[in-house]
Amino acid sequence: MRHVISILMENEAGALSRVSGLFTARGYNIESLTVAETQDKTLSRMTLVTRGSDEVVEQITKQLNKLIDVIKLNDLEESPHIERELMLVKVKTNDHNREEIKRTAEIFRGKIIDVTTHTYVIEMTGASDKLDAFLSVINNDIIVEVVRSGATGISRGEKGLHL
Amino acid sequence: MELSGGQIVVQCLKDEGVEFIFGYPGGAVLHLYDALFHQDELKHILVRHEQAATHAADGYARVTGKPGVVLVTSGPGATNAVTGIATAYMDSIPMVVISGQVPSSVIGSDAFQEVDMVGITRPCVKHNFLVKDPKDIAETLKKAFYVATTGRPGPVVVDIPKDITDPNVKVRYKYPKKISMRSYNPAIKGHSGQIRKAFELLISAKKPIIYAGGGVILSNASKELTKLTKALGFPLTHTLMGLGGYPATDNQFVGMLGMHGTYEANMAMHESDVILAIGARFDDRVTGKLDRFCPYAKIIHIDIDPASIAKTVRVDIPVVGDVASVLKELLHLVKETTDKPHKKSLEAWWNQIQIWRKVNCLEYDRNSRLIKPQYVVEQLYELTKGDAIITSDVGQHQMFASQYYLFDKPRRWINSGGLGTMGFGLPAAIGAKLAFPDQDVACITGEASIQMCIQELATASQYDTPVKIINLNNRYMGMVRQWQEFSYESRYSHSYMDAIPDFVKLAEAYGHVGIQIEKPEDVRPALEEAFAQKDRTVFLDILTDRTENVYPMIEAGKAHNDMKLRVALNTPINRELA
């Protein structure tokens, strides 16, 4: 099962490596990891996507909680939540496909943010599977590069991860 | 008060009530050592290798319950300490390790004696810090002691770059009386609802067993454990780390469990219907094959570390909290209630346990003309009336010590259980002797283990720590040889050491007493002589039976009810029990 774990931690040097080190040391897998400071500069917010059985994910959350720098965390899958990922895709264009790529990007609510005679850069946000879907309908041969931020997430409603 | 960084470190340790620092100087900590020079309140113990500094601090911590303190230099000083830090981490021992670091300005430039200590120790510490400003030293050290000693204890590393301890930079010093951390709040009290559920399950049990580990020792919960066990009338088994938590000479104690546990303890675990696990972590050496572990049992697990619960074995009733506090609450429920455990079932259960006991799984050849290691431990036990502090190294001798020395009190049995670190015993004994100079301290070791930290014989003479070294010398890495006999058709690949030193001369060279014993009848007199020499470190080099094995044994991948015994169950002697 895929789990999105949101972590609020002290914004200290080495905090990120404590988390990633824990995952390698205990053999858990990380699908993606994003981290940045919050409105409170002393806090970092991390979103970690992992896969594992319920037992493994339970251990992961316990082990993360055990890290001294971790203040709070929650598994977003446990309640309604919103998940977003940012993707930038550079594609090769020609006279024949320019219109079609633009239309497809619009269907996925993507924006073309850089244009040259032979390329587009498309910006797109959404849940990770939506970005996957977009990539699957674009001809692989025209993709120059794909950059993804990894998923970030937030719970719906009044519930929140804060001090 | 304005002090330099170096002075602040020293002052913090004093304010924290530290007695001993185990360390070794070097370039990056010279400012700090200079600050130490100007005082004599803190006693510095100069070891001969940084690994020994951590083990000695660890031994001190295990016997006193107070944190051990270590001071090492950057680079190799720091990396040498890592084995001892990992040893303390695996056994949850409170320790604060201060390591020097190259000056802040050259960090990251591969400077002389630079190593990323924070990075290297990350997986084997409870937490670590890099100090970036002399103003932060006091608060960081306070946090280090707080984190190391609370919750599930463990080692904490504080890495201090040389410029931070510069004698020319003075800052205001104030040691915080208390500290709180928003990201760290260990639970102490267990959930009352869970404790009640645990109690109800215990009362309904027909074949219960208490399985208690090192958490009992760490939480100083021996008294509570003993009272509860007595009140319930249940059998109790200890892990290697738990020995001494409950009196081993009491009838309700069925011995240690696990790979080299007793037949009765392992069988009782396997057949039990309710297990009360206390401060234990279902280690692989305890559980044997996981999918055949205790197939009929419901499990209650009390532990201060939630991550220890349901890590390898499913748990029916988890209770997160300090062992002593939870046991107190549980005892209160047991005493208050009129519900009593099933008397009839419990009687039948004890009858079964008595039958298992008759297998006499720890019996060995007492008529041998060779010295049996078990005999040495038994004699040591009798001579010291079971009241010595026993440290050990790792291997067969460690198992013999755990099986034949009956610990009635906590903090008497000091060994590296989790990491299994050879070389631990002698420095740990020195640390223990410094803490309790009037107490008999013996290190049960083997000729392979002792050579891993043999240089500490010099520390023992410098600081006058008269410990007794019981070297069970079988001229083999005994446990390796045993596994090779059982699993590799006796191909003794590199488990024999040529050129074993003359330990008697070696001991004498360091200024100690050395005695070699070859005959069983000389064991007792030699032990008596060793302990009679109160103020001397005595090295007893005891040549034991080379082929002796540790029994019982659950081989890797086997279950609790599948033990290898010295005298098999189907032999005439045990036939009626099989």
Interface residues (C-beta under 8 A of the other chain):
Chain A: M9 E10 A13 G14 S17 R18 G21 A25 E55 E58 Q59 K62 Q63 N65 K66 I68 D69 V70 I71 L163
Chain B: V118 G119 R122 P123 K126 H127 L130 V147 M181 R182 S183 Y184 D305 P306 A307 I309 A310 K311
